[in-house]
């Protein structure tokens, strides 16, 4: 499972930080940070995600350890602006 985080969409409510240790607060920027996230490229893009197109800046991805999957899903569900998307191994969007 992997998480995609659109930092440009983030409004800094930090609800994701409360749900999963994979996110941290960047109080200087007023946005969350996806820990160990890498800039998304065409090679690591999931198929079929229309809101996040190739070349869009600010989108980072990270693989989610199996024991953290539930927390990652909760983090995505609590985001008020849907800046976090969760995909399974087949590229199917699970959340939101």
Residue frames relative to the residue before (quaternion, step in Angstrom):
aa qw qx qy qz dx dy dz
X 1.0000 0.0000 0.0000 0.0000 0.00 0.00 0.00
X 0.0606 -0.7980 0.5978 0.0454 3.54 -1.13 0.64
X 0.3191 -0.7171 0.5936 0.1778 3.50 -1.35 0.47
X 0.1318 -0.7333 0.6594 0.1006 3.53 -1.16 0.74
X 0.0901 -0.7963 0.5981 0.0063 3.54 -0.90 0.99
X 0.2009 -0.7720 0.5966 0.0879 3.55 -0.76 1.12
X 0.2655 -0.8138 0.5014 0.1256 3.54 -0.02 1.34
X 0.6166 0.5543 -0.3529 0.4336 3.61 1.07 -0.63
X 0.6685 0.4890 -0.2889 0.4800 3.59 1.13 -0.63
X 0.5384 0.6549 -0.3860 0.3636 3.59 1.15 -0.64
X 0.1847 -0.7901 0.5772 0.0923 3.58 -0.99 0.91
X 0.5485 -0.6894 0.3605 0.3063 3.58 1.23 0.32
X 0.3057 0.7403 -0.5387 0.2616 3.59 0.95 0.80
X 0.2662 -0.8289 0.4497 0.1997 3.59 1.33 -0.41
X 0.2989 0.7525 -0.5294 0.2534 3.59 1.11 0.56
X 0.6028 0.5656 -0.3479 0.4424 3.57 1.13 -0.65
X 0.6155 0.5614 -0.3360 0.4395 3.57 1.07 -0.77
X 0.6612 0.5099 -0.2986 0.4622 3.57 1.04 -0.79
X 0.7167 0.4730 -0.2451 0.4501 3.59 1.14 -0.64
X 0.8225 0.0708 0.0121 0.5643 3.60 1.01 -0.76
X 0.4733 -0.6872 0.4857 0.2604 3.56 -0.97 0.92
X 0.5146 0.6467 -0.4075 0.3885 3.59 1.27 -0.09
X 0.7113 0.3535 -0.2376 0.5591 3.56 1.31 -0.19
X 0.0879 -0.7666 0.6343 0.0483 3.54 -1.19 0.69
X 0.5208 -0.6266 0.4848 0.3181 3.55 -1.28 0.41
X 0.1069 -0.7135 0.6871 0.0864 3.53 -1.16 0.77
X 0.1706 -0.8425 0.5041 0.0832 3.55 0.21 1.30
X 0.5815 0.5770 -0.3808 0.4287 3.60 1.11 -0.52
X 0.7493 0.3644 -0.1968 0.5167 3.58 0.96 -0.89
X 0.3783 -0.7374 0.4776 0.2915 3.57 1.23 -0.40
X 0.6414 0.4754 -0.3202 0.5099 3.56 1.15 0.66
X 0.5231 -0.6034 0.4926 0.3458 3.53 -1.29 0.34
X 0.2589 -0.7189 0.6224 0.1696 3.53 -1.37 0.33
X 0.3040 -0.7082 0.6042 0.2027 3.57 -1.01 0.84
X 0.3615 -0.7588 0.5054 0.1952 3.56 -0.36 1.29
X 0.8435 0.0904 -0.1213 0.5153 3.57 -0.93 1.00
X 0.3866 0.7176 -0.4892 0.3102 3.59 1.18 0.47
X 0.2091 -0.7590 0.6062 0.1131 3.55 -1.17 0.67
X 0.5884 -0.5730 0.4316 0.3731 3.56 -1.10 0.70
X 0.4415 -0.7065 0.4884 0.2597 3.54 -0.88 0.94
X 0.0805 -0.7691 0.6330 0.0374 3.54 -1.07 0.83
X 0.7087 -0.4374 0.3202 0.4516 3.57 -1.25 0.15
X 0.6690 0.5269 -0.3090 0.4235 3.60 1.03 -0.71
X 0.7684 0.3123 -0.2078 0.5185 3.62 1.08 -0.48
X 0.4190 0.7056 -0.4635 0.3343 3.57 1.25 0.38
X 0.4171 -0.6703 0.5506 0.2711 3.55 -1.09 0.73
X 0.4936 -0.6524 0.4787 0.3189 3.55 -1.11 0.59
X 0.8434 0.2905 -0.1844 0.4127 3.50 -1.19 0.66
X 0.5470 0.5998 -0.4475 0.3752 3.62 1.05 0.22
X 0.2370 -0.8299 0.4918 0.1154 3.56 -0.10 1.27
X 0.6539 0.5352 -0.3642 0.3917 3.68 0.87 -0.64
X 0.7669 0.2944 -0.1653 0.5457 3.59 1.11 -0.55
X 0.1035 -0.8414 0.5302 0.0141 3.57 0.00 1.31
X 0.6810 -0.4567 0.3800 0.4281 3.56 -1.32 0.28
X 0.8167 0.2857 -0.2032 0.4583 3.53 -1.06 0.74
X 0.4925 0.6456 -0.4529 0.3681 3.60 1.19 -0.07
X 0.3619 -0.7509 0.5132 0.2045 3.55 -0.68 1.09
X 0.7548 0.4178 -0.2901 0.4142 3.54 -1.26 0.44
X 0.6028 0.5418 -0.3706 0.4536 3.61 1.22 -0.04
X 0.0225 -0.7906 0.6112 -0.0299 3.54 -0.79 1.11
X 0.2109 -0.7772 0.5838 0.1034 3.55 -1.19 0.61
X 0.0107 -0.7781 0.6281 -0.0017 3.50 -1.29 0.47
X 0.4287 -0.6470 0.5636 0.2827 3.53 -1.12 0.72
X 0.2842 -0.7586 0.5673 0.1484 3.56 -1.07 0.78
X 0.4300 -0.6831 0.5199 0.2796 3.60 -0.78 0.98
X 0.6356 -0.5811 0.3563 0.3625 3.56 -1.03 0.80
X 0.7065 0.4661 -0.2737 0.4569 3.60 0.94 -0.82
X 0.6904 0.4413 -0.2813 0.4994 3.61 1.27 -0.02
X 0.3902 0.7695 -0.4491 0.2323 3.59 1.28 -0.04
X 0.6572 0.5105 -0.3219 0.4515 3.60 0.88 -0.86
X 0.6596 0.5048 -0.3065 0.4649 3.58 0.94 -0.88
X 0.6366 0.5235 -0.3272 0.4621 3.60 1.00 -0.78
X 0.6425 0.5116 -0.3200 0.4723 3.59 1.00 -0.79
X 0.6455 0.5082 -0.3219 0.4706 3.59 0.97 -0.81
X 0.6206 0.5402 -0.3411 0.4547 3.59 1.00 -0.79
X 0.6683 0.4921 -0.2985 0.4714 3.59 0.93 -0.87
X 0.6709 0.5097 -0.3042 0.4445 3.58 0.94 -0.84
X 0.6990 0.4796 -0.2863 0.4465 3.59 1.03 -0.66
X 0.5189 0.6435 -0.4270 0.3665 3.61 1.20 -0.27
X 0.3685 -0.7746 0.4689 0.2106 3.62 -0.54 1.12
X 0.7554 0.3462 -0.2022 0.5182 3.62 1.19 -0.36
X 0.4521 -0.7240 0.4225 0.3048 3.61 1.27 0.34
X 0.2471 0.7815 -0.5277 0.2231 3.56 0.91 0.95
X 0.7052 0.4026 -0.2296 0.5365 3.59 1.31 -0.23
X 0.0292 -0.7815 0.6231 -0.0048 3.56 -0.89 0.99
X 0.1962 -0.7685 0.6017 0.0939 3.55 -1.07 0.82
X 0.0950 -0.7971 0.5963 0.0011 3.56 -0.92 1.04
X 0.4032 -0.6844 0.5431 0.2720 3.56 -1.11 0.65
X 0.7512 -0.4190 0.2737 0.4303 3.57 -1.33 0.03
X 0.6770 0.4802 -0.2817 0.4813 3.59 1.21 -0.49
X 0.5685 -0.6174 0.3734 0.3953 3.58 1.28 0.03
X 0.4595 0.6675 -0.4563 0.3674 3.58 1.27 0.20
X 0.4091 -0.7097 0.5204 0.2412 3.54 -0.89 0.96
X 0.2211 -0.7985 0.5528 0.0885 3.56 -0.74 1.12
X 0.7871 0.0135 0.0571 0.6141 3.56 0.98 -0.93
X 0.5956 -0.2376 -0.7648 0.0624 1.71 -1.82 1.68
